[in-house]
């Protein structure tokens, strides 16, 4: 089985994506995989983002 990190690397290799993350927004918001030192890697740490995740159905 391919890991989430491998999935992220494959997307970034094509130069189509500038940033990508696999996240969970149910129960406990968390990042499963992301490109390090990019915007989406820090999405859960921001108060605005937490408000967004809590507003999701």
Secondary structure, DSSP 8 states (H G I E B T S, - for coil): ---HHHHHHHHHHTTS-S--EEEE-SSS-EEEEE-TTSGGGGGGGSHHHHHHHHH--
